[in-house]
Amino acid sequence: MPGGTAGGIVHALKYGGWCAVANGMARRMASLRFPADVERERAGVVPVPLNPVRQRERGFNQSLLLARGVAEAWGVPVMDTLLERPRATESQTRLTPGERTRNVSGAFRARADRASLRGLHLVLVDDVVTTAATLNACAAELHDGGARILSIVTFGRAPALGDRW
């Protein structure tokens, strides 16, 4: 997703405040097919949280907007209180894969107790995946918190520094 239409859509949402594009993005994401047993056991969708400072600056969390649309299409709840991002992180856009992993290390925390997460299949939702450092950090927190299976849905994939095309 190094630009083009998809990159422009993501940029318009995140940095242009064009929240209306989230509905179409979410419909596209929700059309992704999983095996039937996976679709049956999905307990809910979890948006990647923003740090409160970044959310105030932006005015919204793009992952939450996308999660709402995906959840509605799938008929499952949005579980936006399961994860928090208590530590602000540097923007990932210009970081190497190793720097991205270090940047998000310890940035997320599961807020739910183990009993409420135990055995659940949760679907993490984000706008773009590059190296998956953010999504892996979120998944690790939810798994450590008791979730059994974690799937990931994103609108696009951006190239990481060092990717060869």
C-alpha positions in Angstrom: 0.0 0.0 0.0 2.8 2.5 -0.9 0.3 5.2 -1.9 -2.2 4.9 -4.6 -5.9 4.8 -3.9 -5.7 2.7 -0.7 -2.9 4.8 0.7 -4.8 8.0 -0.1 -7.9 6.6 1.7 -6.0 5.8 4.8 -4.2 9.1 4.8 -7.5 11.0 4.4 -9.0 9.1 7.4 -6.0 9.4 9.7 -4.6 12.8 8.9 -7.4 14.5 7.0 -10.2 13.7 9.4 -12.4 12.2 6.7 -14.2 9.8 9.1 -16.9 9.0 6.5 -14.4 6.8 4.5 -14.2 4.4 7.5 -17.6 2.9 6.6 -16.5 1.8 3.2 -13.1 0.6 4.5 -14.9 -1.4 7.2 -17.2 -3.0 4.7 -14.2 -4.1 2.6 -12.5 -5.5 5.7 -15.6 -7.3 6.8 -15.9 -9.1 3.5 -12.7 -11.0 4.3 -13.7 -14.7 4.6 -12.5 -16.9 7.5 -13.1 -20.6 7.8 -16.7 -21.3 9.0 -15.6 -22.5 12.5 -13.6 -19.4 13.0 -16.5 -17.2 12.0 -18.8 -19.0 14.5 -16.4 -18.6 17.4 -15.5 -14.9 17.0 -16.5 -13.2 20.3 -15.8 -9.7 19.3 -13.5 -7.1 17.7 -10.9 -5.1 19.5 -9.6 -1.9 18.0 -6.0 -1.0 18.5 -6.1 1.8 21.1 -4.5 5.2 20.7 -2.7 6.9 23.5 -5.2 9.5 25.1 -3.0 12.4 24.0 -2.9 11.2 20.4 -6.7 10.6 20.4 -7.3 14.1 21.7 -5.1 15.6 19.0 -6.8 13.6 16.2 -10.3 13.7 17.7 -11.0 10.1 17.0 -9.4 6.6 16.9 -9.5 5.4 13.3 -9.2 1.7 14.4 -12.3 2.1 16.6 -14.3 3.6 13.6 -13.2 0.6 11.5 -13.9 -1.9 14.3 -17.5 -0.6 14.7 -18.2 -1.2 11.0 -16.6 -4.6 11.0 -18.5 -5.6 14.2 -21.8 -4.5 12.7 -21.2 -6.5 9.5 -20.2 -9.6 11.5 -22.9 -9.3 14.2 -20.4 -9.3 17.0 -19.7 -6.7 19.7 -16.9 -4.1 19.7 -14.8 -4.7 22.8 -13.0 -1.3 23.0 -12.3 -1.4 26.7 -10.2 -4.6 26.7 -6.9 -2.8 25.8 -5.4 0.5 26.7 -2.3 2.3 25.5 -1.0 4.1 28.6 2.3 5.0 27.1 2.6 7.3 24.1 4.9 6.0 21.4 6.8 7.7 18.6 5.1 7.5 15.1 6.1 4.2 13.5 6.1 5.6 9.9 9.9 6.1 9.6 11.1 3.4 12.0 12.9 0.1 11.0 11.2 -3.2 12.0 13.4 -3.5 15.1 12.8 0.1 16.1 9.0 -0.5 15.7 9.1 -3.5 18.0 11.1 -1.6 20.7 8.8 1.5 20.2 5.6 -0.5 21.1 7.2 -2.7 23.8 5.2 -2.2 26.9 2.9 0.4 25.3 -0.3 -1.7 25.7 -2.0 -3.2 28.6 -5.0 -5.6 28.9 -7.7 -4.0 31.1 -9.9 -7.0 31.5 -9.5 -9.7 34.1 -8.4 -13.2 33.0 -11.8 -14.7 33.7 -13.6 -12.4 31.3 -11.1 -13.1 28.5 -10.5 -16.8 29.1 -11.0 -18.8 26.0 -12.2 -16.0 23.8 -11.5 -15.6 20.1 -10.9 -11.9 19.5 -10.2 -10.1 16.3 -7.8 -7.1 16.4 -8.7 -4.3 14.0 -6.3 -1.7 12.7 -6.1 0.4 9.6 -2.7 -0.7 8.3 -0.1 -3.4 9.1 3.5 -2.8 8.2 5.7 -5.1 10.4 2.9 -6.1 12.7 4.8 -4.8 15.7 1.8 -3.0 17.1 -0.7 -5.8 16.4 1.7 -8.4 17.9 2.1 -6.3 21.0 -1.7 -6.0 21.4 -2.2 -9.7 20.7 0.4 -10.6 23.3 -1.3 -8.5 25.9 -4.7 -10.1 25.2 -3.3 -13.6 25.1 -1.5 -13.0 28.4 -4.8 -11.8 29.6 -6.5 -15.1 28.8 -7.7 -14.8 25.2 -7.4 -18.1 23.4 -7.3 -17.1 19.7 -6.4 -13.8 18.2 -7.1 -12.9 14.5 -6.1 -9.7 12.8 -8.0 -7.6 10.2 -6.5 -4.5 8.6 -7.5 -2.4 5.6 -4.0 -2.5 4.0 -0.4 -3.4 4.3 2.2 -0.7 4.0 5.8 -1.5 3.1 8.3 -1.5 5.9 11.7 0.2 5.6 13.9 -2.4 3.9 11.1 -4.2 2.1 12.0 -5.2 -1.5 9.3 -4.9 -4.1 
